[in-house]
């Protein structure tokens, strides 16, 4: 099985990682002229890293490894003790910002389009032909009718489902595997997961809830609308004047979130703090499963070990990460008999689309040591460091060679690459305007899912039917347009 997965991944990488045209024009050379290849001497590179990488110790390991490798070259790196969501536009010009910043592509590109990040000399990087075009495009911007790249991709982000195998219902093999394929039905379709969750909440089980999740996080929840035919921006996510979050059957997709809110009947899922509580909730049996990104796997492991019920090795073996279930074609979690969605999976269900991102490193336009900073991000994006980052954090690599190595023992890596390649991961737009979708989007989701509690309080529902939900989506889109083109 491992050899088969490795072979499939190898073939996919060869097809997918065909190099992009890499001609170094005169304009390209002028724009990237600060990168001379000569390391600045006696400099310290200020690195702003991911909070999880810092908390779990990988960031310190990376800095130590770099400093050891470059000890004789007159440069060193140190972590910055500031929030990972620093404002480079404010801090950078005064020398308070980082030289190197690890972040999601939508956040980095928000600064790149305002010229706060440097276009990189990517064609000369060791990883240029090892990282697929889809990943590079997350950091692409067009200037002077040419494409430039303002970040080096490290890992692919998208929603994956996490669960603890020992927490599965004792009867899942007899009652919840009707197609006898060795996979619980409730991890194959969301309709079956909805049915299991209802059963657990009504009749009890090893966990208090089946599926429990943050229902107001736009990044994860917008997948329900994308699966219904919605999109973020038109023209391949480059046209902010064409916002498609209310298009197609987006209202039906959003209504499934309302259905989950009705079933969960838990106000915590309307609170952004749920994400940080999720690790403990999975470990202590509050819930059977939840959806989040691969790079926080180590946080679940730590929460499990902290309960005293698992050793680290036992937790590693017991925690599972899988693809999210398929959605019903009807875009209604209660319209079909859940057994039918398993036996007629090809006709009654479809693969779920998810929003995703490409995390990577950018270099501040205000750095006084661009060449040393470039040396750091090349080191951090090397095969050896990506393997180490995966071991520490569970990330899914953007490098094909690292993905092939890890994919030989972890089929989820191949799965994530396949989802991206086939369009089931919609990478966040690499334009500044994407920053305007989050606040109106979350406000809409909070209003929508709070309806589950309004009736209990004797209040009128805001979204009583699909027509009301469509109007709410239309208002949300108008708010985003106003933020982009009017309020700005």
C-alpha positions as CSV (number, residue, x, y, z in Angstrom):
1,X,0.0,0.0,0.0
2,X,2.8,2.4,0.9
3,X,4.7,1.6,-2.3
4,X,1.5,2.2,-4.3
5,X,0.8,5.6,-2.7
6,X,4.5,6.6,-3.2
7,X,4.3,5.7,-6.9
8,X,1.1,7.6,-7.4
9,X,2.5,10.6,-5.6
10,X,5.7,10.4,-7.7
11,X,3.8,10.4,-11.0
12,X,1.5,13.2,-9.8
13,X,4.5,15.3,-8.8
14,X,6.2,14.8,-12.2
15,X,3.1,16.0,-14.0
16,X,2.2,18.7,-11.6
17,X,5.5,20.3,-11.1
18,X,6.3,21.2,-14.7
19,X,8.4,24.3,-14.4
20,X,7.0,27.7,-15.1
21,X,8.7,29.8,-17.7
22,X,11.7,31.3,-16.1
23,X,13.3,33.9,-18.3
24,X,15.1,36.6,-16.4
25,X,14.2,39.8,-18.4
26,X,15.9,43.1,-17.9
27,X,12.9,44.3,-15.9
28,X,13.1,41.2,-13.7
29,X,16.7,41.9,-13.0
30,X,16.0,45.6,-12.2
31,X,13.1,44.7,-9.8
32,X,15.2,42.1,-8.0
33,X,18.4,44.1,-8.1
34,X,18.8,44.3,-4.2
35,X,19.6,40.5,-4.3
36,X,23.2,40.6,-5.3
37,X,24.2,37.3,-3.8
38,X,26.7,39.0,-1.5
39,X,25.8,38.3,2.2
40,X,25.7,41.4,4.4
41,X,28.2,41.0,7.3
42,X,27.6,41.3,11.0
43,X,23.8,41.3,10.6
44,X,21.0,39.6,12.6
45,X,17.9,38.6,10.7
46,X,14.7,39.2,12.6
47,X,12.3,36.4,11.9
48,X,8.5,36.4,12.6
49,X,7.3,32.9,12.8
50,X,4.1,31.0,13.2
51,X,2.7,30.9,16.8
52,X,2.2,27.2,16.7
53,X,5.8,26.6,15.5
54,X,7.1,28.8,18.4
55,X,4.9,27.1,21.0
56,X,5.9,23.6,20.0
57,X,9.6,24.4,19.8
58,X,10.2,24.0,16.0
59,X,10.9,27.7,15.5
60,X,13.8,27.6,18.0
61,X,15.1,24.5,16.4
62,X,15.1,26.2,13.0
63,X,16.9,29.3,14.3
64,X,19.5,27.1,16.0
65,X,20.1,25.1,12.9
66,X,20.5,28.1,10.7
67,X,22.8,29.9,13.1
68,X,25.0,26.7,13.3
69,X,25.1,26.4,9.5
70,X,26.0,30.1,9.0
71,X,28.2,30.6,12.0
72,X,31.2,31.3,9.8
73,X,29.4,33.6,7.4
74,X,28.9,36.6,9.5
75,X,25.1,36.4,9.8
76,X,22.7,35.0,12.4
77,X,18.9,34.9,12.9
78,X,16.7,35.5,15.9
79,X,12.9,35.1,16.6
80,X,10.9,38.3,17.1
81,X,8.7,38.5,20.2
82,X,5.8,40.1,18.6
83,X,2.4,38.9,17.4
84,X,2.4,36.8,14.3
85,X,-0.2,39.1,12.7
86,X,2.1,42.1,12.9
87,X,1.3,45.2,10.7
88,X,4.3,45.4,8.4
89,X,3.0,48.6,6.8
90,X,3.1,50.4,10.2
91,X,6.1,48.7,11.8
92,X,8.4,48.2,8.8
93,X,9.3,51.8,7.9
94,X,10.4,52.5,11.4
95,X,12.6,49.4,11.7
96,X,10.3,47.5,14.1
97,X,9.1,44.9,11.7
98,X,10.6,41.6,10.7
99,X,13.2,41.0,8.0
100,X,11.6,37.6,7.3
101,X,7.9,36.7,7.9
102,X,6.2,33.3,7.8
103,X,2.5,33.6,7.1
104,X,-0.5,32.6,4.9
105,X,-0.4,33.8,1.3
106,X,-3.4,36.1,1.6
107,X,-1.8,37.9,4.5
108,X,1.6,38.3,2.9
109,X,0.2,39.3,-0.4
110,X,-1.8,42.0,1.3
111,X,1.5,43.7,2.0
112,X,3.1,42.7,-1.3
113,X,0.6,44.5,-3.4
114,X,1.4,47.7,-1.4
115,X,5.1,47.1,-2.0
116,X,5.9,46.3,1.6
117,X,7.4,42.9,0.5
118,X,10.2,42.4,-1.9
119,X,9.8,40.5,-5.2
120,X,12.1,37.5,-4.9
121,X,14.7,36.2,-7.4
122,X,12.8,32.9,-7.5
123,X,14.3,31.6,-10.8
124,X,17.6,31.1,-9.1
125,X,16.2,29.3,-6.0
126,X,17.0,25.7,-5.4
127,X,13.3,25.0,-4.9
128,X,12.0,26.7,-8.0
129,X,11.3,23.6,-10.0
130,X,10.4,21.5,-7.0
131,X,7.4,23.6,-6.0
132,X,4.3,23.4,-8.2
133,X,2.9,26.3,-10.2
134,X,-0.3,26.3,-8.2
135,X,1.7,27.0,-5.0
136,X,3.9,29.7,-6.6
137,X,0.8,31.4,-8.0
138,X,-0.4,32.1,-4.5
139,X,2.5,34.6,-4.2
140,X,2.3,36.0,-7.8
141,X,1.8,39.6,-8.6
142,X,2.0,41.3,-12.0
143,X,4.0,44.4,-12.5
144,X,5.2,46.0,-15.7
145,X,3.3,43.3,-17.6
146,X,5.5,40.6,-16.0
147,X,4.9,38.1,-13.2
148,X,6.9,38.4,-9.9
149,X,6.7,36.3,-6.8
150,X,6.8,37.8,-3.3
151,X,7.0,34.6,-1.2
152,X,8.5,31.2,-1.2
153,X,5.8,28.5,-0.5
154,X,6.4,26.0,2.3
155,X,3.2,24.1,3.0
156,X,-0.3,23.6,1.7
157,X,-3.2,24.5,4.1
158,X,-6.8,23.2,3.9
159,X,-9.4,21.7,6.2
160,X,-8.9,18.1,7.2
161,X,-10.9,16.1,9.7
162,X,-9.3,15.0,12.9
163,X,-10.6,12.2,15.2
164,X,-9.3,9.8,17.9
165,X,-9.7,6.2,16.7
166,X,-10.3,4.8,20.2
167,X,-13.2,7.2,20.6
168,X,-15.1,5.7,17.7
169,X,-18.5,4.1,18.6
170,X,-18.1,0.5,19.6
171,X,-20.8,-0.5,17.0
172,X,-19.4,1.4,14.1
173,X,-18.3,-1.8,12.2
174,X,-21.8,-3.4,12.5
175,X,-24.0,-0.3,12.3
176,X,-22.0,2.4,10.6
177,X,-20.1,0.6,7.8
178,X,-22.9,-0.6,5.5
179,X,-20.7,-0.7,2.4
180,X,-18.2,-2.8,4.4
181,X,-15.2,-0.9,3.1
182,X,-13.5,-0.6,6.5
183,X,-14.2,3.2,6.7
184,X,-16.9,4.5,9.1
185,X,-19.8,5.8,7.0
186,X,-19.9,9.0,9.0
187,X,-16.5,9.9,7.7
188,X,-17.6,9.3,4.1
189,X,-20.6,11.6,3.8
190,X,-21.7,14.6,5.9
191,X,-25.2,13.3,5.8
192,X,-24.1,10.2,7.7
193,X,-22.0,12.3,10.1
194,X,-25.1,14.5,10.8
195,X,-27.1,11.3,11.5
196,X,-24.4,10.0,13.8
197,X,-24.1,13.3,15.6
198,X,-27.8,13.4,16.2
199,X,-27.8,9.8,17.5
200,X,-24.9,10.6,20.0
201,X,-26.6,13.7,21.3
202,X,-30.0,11.9,21.7
203,X,-28.8,8.5,23.0
204,X,-25.3,9.1,24.3
205,X,-22.0,7.6,23.4
206,X,-18.3,7.7,24.2
207,X,-18.3,11.4,23.4
208,X,-20.8,14.1,24.2
209,X,-21.0,15.3,20.5
210,X,-20.2,13.7,17.2
211,X,-19.1,16.5,15.0
212,X,-18.4,19.9,16.7
213,X,-16.8,22.8,15.0
214,X,-16.5,26.6,14.7
215,X,-19.5,27.6,12.5
216,X,-18.5,31.2,12.1
217,X,-14.9,30.8,10.7
218,X,-15.2,32.0,7.1
219,X,-12.0,30.2,6.0
220,X,-13.5,26.8,6.8
221,X,-17.2,27.4,6.5
222,X,-17.1,29.1,3.0
223,X,-16.5,25.6,1.6
224,X,-20.2,24.8,1.9
225,X,-20.9,27.8,-0.4
226,X,-18.0,27.0,-2.8
227,X,-19.4,23.4,-3.1
228,X,-22.7,25.0,-4.1
229,X,-21.1,26.9,-7.0
230,X,-20.0,30.1,-5.2
231,X,-16.6,31.6,-5.7
232,X,-14.6,34.4,-4.0
233,X,-13.5,36.6,-6.9
234,X,-14.0,36.3,-10.6
235,X,-11.4,35.8,-13.3
236,X,-9.5,33.1,-11.3
237,X,-9.7,35.1,-8.1
238,X,-8.1,38.2,-9.6
239,X,-11.2,40.5,-10.2
240,X,-12.4,42.0,-6.9
241,X,-15.3,43.7,-8.7
242,X,-16.8,40.3,-9.2
243,X,-17.6,38.7,-5.9
244,X,-19.3,35.4,-6.2
245,X,-19.9,34.4,-2.6
246,X,-23.7,34.7,-3.2
247,X,-23.7,32.9,-6.6
248,X,-25.0,29.5,-7.6
249,X,-26.6,27.6,-4.7
250,X,-24.6,29.4,-2.1
251,X,-27.8,29.9,0.0
252,X,-28.3,26.1,0.2
253,X,-24.6,25.7,1.2
254,X,-25.0,28.3,3.9
255,X,-28.2,26.6,5.1
256,X,-26.2,23.5,5.9
257,X,-24.3,25.6,8.5
258,X,-27.6,26.6,10.0
259,X,-28.6,22.9,10.1
260,X,-25.4,22.1,12.0
261,X,-26.1,25.0,14.4
262,X,-29.6,23.6,15.1
263,X,-28.2,20.2,15.8
264,X,-25.2,21.2,17.9
265,X,-27.2,23.6,20.0
266,X,-24.0,25.0,21.5
267,X,-23.2,28.7,21.6
268,X,-19.5,27.9,21.8
269,X,-19.5,27.1,18.0
270,X,-20.4,30.7,17.4
271,X,-17.3,31.9,19.2
272,X,-13.9,32.4,17.6
273,X,-12.3,31.0,20.7
274,X,-13.6,27.5,19.8
275,X,-10.5,26.9,17.7
276,X,-8.1,27.0,20.6
277,X,-10.5,24.9,22.8
278,X,-10.8,22.2,20.1
279,X,-7.6,20.4,21.0
280,X,-8.9,19.8,24.6
281,X,-12.4,19.0,23.4
282,X,-11.2,16.2,21.2
283,X,-8.8,14.8,23.9
284,X,-11.4,14.8,26.7
285,X,-14.2,13.3,24.7
286,X,-16.4,16.4,24.3
287,X,-16.5,15.6,20.6
288,X,-15.6,12.8,18.2
289,X,-14.3,14.9,15.3
290,X,-13.6,18.4,14.0
291,X,-12.1,20.1,11.0
292,X,-8.9,22.2,11.0
293,X,-5.6,22.5,9.2
294,X,-2.9,19.8,9.2
295,X,-0.2,22.0,10.8
296,X,-1.9,21.9,14.2
297,X,-1.8,18.1,14.6
298,X,0.9,18.4,17.3
299,X,-1.5,20.5,19.3
300,X,-4.0,17.7,19.5
301,X,-1.2,15.2,20.4
302,X,-0.1,17.5,23.3
303,X,-3.7,17.8,24.5
304,X,-4.1,14.1,24.5
305,X,-0.9,13.5,26.4
306,X,-1.9,16.2,29.0
307,X,-5.0,14.2,29.9
308,X,-2.7,11.4,31.2
309,X,-4.6,8.8,29.2
310,X,-2.0,8.5,26.4
311,X,1.7,8.5,26.1
312,X,3.1,10.6,23.2
313,X,3.6,7.4,21.1
314,X,0.1,6.1,21.9
315,X,-1.4,9.5,21.0
316,X,0.5,9.6,17.7
317,X,-1.0,6.2,16.8
318,X,-4.6,7.0,18.0
319,X,-5.1,10.4,16.4
320,X,-6.2,10.3,12.8
321,X,-6.4,12.9,10.1
322,X,-8.5,12.3,7.0
323,X,-10.2,14.1,4.1
324,X,-13.4,15.9,4.9
325,X,-16.6,13.9,4.1
326,X,-18.6,14.3,0.9
327,X,-21.5,16.7,0.8
328,X,-25.0,15.8,-0.4
329,X,-25.8,16.9,-4.0
330,X,-29.1,18.2,-2.6
331,X,-27.0,20.6,-0.3
332,X,-29.4,19.5,2.5
333,X,-28.1,17.4,5.4
334,X,-31.5,16.0,6.1
335,X,-33.0,15.5,2.7
336,X,-31.7,12.0,2.1
337,X,-31.6,8.8,4.1
338,X,-28.0,8.6,5.3
339,X,-27.7,5.0,4.3
340,X,-28.6,6.0,0.7
341,X,-25.7,8.5,0.6
342,X,-23.4,5.6,1.3
343,X,-24.9,3.0,-1.1
344,X,-25.5,5.6,-3.8
345,X,-22.5,7.8,-3.1
346,X,-21.7,8.6,-6.7
347,X,-25.1,10.0,-7.5
348,X,-26.3,11.5,-4.1
349,X,-23.0,13.1,-3.0
350,X,-20.1,15.2,-4.3
351,X,-16.6,15.9,-3.1
352,X,-16.5,18.9,-0.8
353,X,-14.6,22.0,-1.9
354,X,-12.6,23.8,0.8
355,X,-10.8,27.1,0.9
356,X,-7.1,26.7,1.3
357,X,-3.9,28.6,1.5
358,X,-0.2,28.3,0.9
359,X,1.9,29.3,3.9
360,X,5.4,30.6,3.2
361,X,8.1,33.2,3.8
362,X,8.3,36.7,2.5
363,X,11.0,39.4,2.9
364,X,10.3,42.9,4.1
365,X,10.9,45.7,1.7
366,X,12.4,47.6,4.7
367,X,15.1,45.0,5.5
368,X,18.7,46.2,5.5
369,X,19.9,42.7,4.8
370,X,18.0,41.2,1.8
371,X,20.7,38.7,0.8
372,X,21.1,37.4,4.3
373,X,17.3,37.2,4.6
374,X,17.1,35.3,1.3
375,X,19.7,32.9,2.6
376,X,17.5,32.3,5.7
377,X,14.3,31.5,3.7
378,X,16.2,29.2,1.3
379,X,17.5,27.4,4.4
380,X,14.1,27.2,6.0
381,X,12.5,26.0,2.7
382,X,15.2,23.3,2.2
383,X,14.3,19.7,1.9
384,X,15.8,18.9,5.3
385,X,13.9,21.7,7.1
386,X,10.6,20.9,5.5
387,X,11.0,17.3,6.6
388,X,11.8,18.6,10.1
389,X,8.8,21.0,10.0
390,X,6.5,18.1,9.1
391,X,7.9,15.9,11.9
392,X,7.3,18.7,14.4
393,X,4.0,20.2,13.2
394,X,2.5,17.7,10.7
395,X,2.5,20.2,7.7
396,X,1.8,19.1,4.2
397,X,4.8,20.3,2.1
398,X,4.8,22.4,-1.0
399,X,8.1,20.9,-2.2
400,X,7.6,17.8,-4.4
401,X,10.6,15.9,-3.1
402,X,9.6,16.4,0.6
403,X,6.0,15.5,-0.3
404,X,7.1,12.3,-2.0
405,X,9.2,11.3,1.0
406,X,6.5,12.0,3.5
407,X,3.7,10.7,1.3
408,X,5.3,7.3,1.2
409,X,4.1,6.7,4.8
410,X,1.4,9.4,5.0
411,X,-1.3,9.1,2.3
412,X,-2.8,12.4,3.5
413,X,0.0,14.3,1.9
414,X,-0.9,12.8,-1.5
415,X,-4.5,13.5,-0.8
416,X,-4.0,17.2,-0.1
417,X,-1.9,17.6,-3.2
418,X,-4.5,15.8,-5.3
419,X,-7.3,18.0,-3.8
420,X,-5.3,21.1,-4.8
421,X,-4.5,19.8,-8.2
422,X,-8.1,18.9,-9.0
423,X,-9.6,22.2,-7.8
424,X,-11.2,20.9,-4.5
425,X,-8.9,23.3,-2.6
426,X,-9.7,26.9,-3.6
427,X,-6.5,28.8,-2.7
428,X,-7.1,32.2,-1.1
429,X,-6.7,35.0,-3.6
430,X,-3.3,36.6,-3.8
431,X,-4.7,40.1,-4.0
432,X,-5.0,42.8,-1.3
433,X,-8.8,42.9,-1.5
434,X,-9.2,39.4,0.0
435,X,-8.7,41.1,3.5
436,X,-12.2,42.6,3.1
437,X,-14.1,39.4,3.0
438,X,-13.5,38.2,6.5
439,X,-15.4,40.7,8.7
440,X,-18.6,40.8,6.6
441,X,-18.4,37.1,6.1
442,X,-18.1,36.3,9.8
443,X,-20.9,38.8,10.7
444,X,-23.2,37.0,8.3
445,X,-22.3,33.6,9.7
446,X,-22.9,34.7,13.3
447,X,-26.3,36.1,12.4
448,X,-27.2,33.0,10.4
449,X,-26.2,30.4,13.1
450,X,-27.5,32.5,16.0
451,X,-31.0,31.8,14.5
452,X,-30.7,28.4,16.1
453,X,-31.2,30.1,19.5
454,X,-33.5,33.0,18.7
455,X,-36.6,30.8,18.7
456,X,-35.8,29.5,22.1
457,X,-35.6,33.1,23.3
458,X,-38.9,34.0,21.7
459,X,-37.2,36.2,19.1
460,X,-37.9,36.3,15.4
461,X,-35.5,34.4,13.1
462,X,-33.5,36.5,10.7
463,X,-33.1,33.7,8.1
464,X,-36.3,31.7,8.1
465,X,-35.9,30.3,4.6
466,X,-33.5,30.1,1.6
467,X,-34.9,33.4,0.3
468,X,-33.9,35.1,3.5
469,X,-30.4,33.5,3.4
470,X,-29.9,34.6,-0.2
471,X,-30.8,38.2,0.8
472,X,-28.3,37.9,3.7
473,X,-25.6,36.7,1.3
474,X,-26.4,39.6,-1.1
475,X,-26.0,42.1,1.7
476,X,-22.7,40.5,2.7
477,X,-21.4,40.8,-0.8
478,X,-22.4,44.4,-1.0
479,X,-20.6,45.1,2.3
480,X,-17.5,43.5,0.9
481,X,-17.8,45.6,-2.3
482,X,-18.3,48.8,-0.2
483,X,-15.2,48.0,1.9
484,X,-13.1,47.5,-1.3
485,X,-14.4,50.3,-3.5
486,X,-16.2,52.9,-1.3
487,X,-14.9,52.9,2.2
488,X,-11.3,52.5,1.2
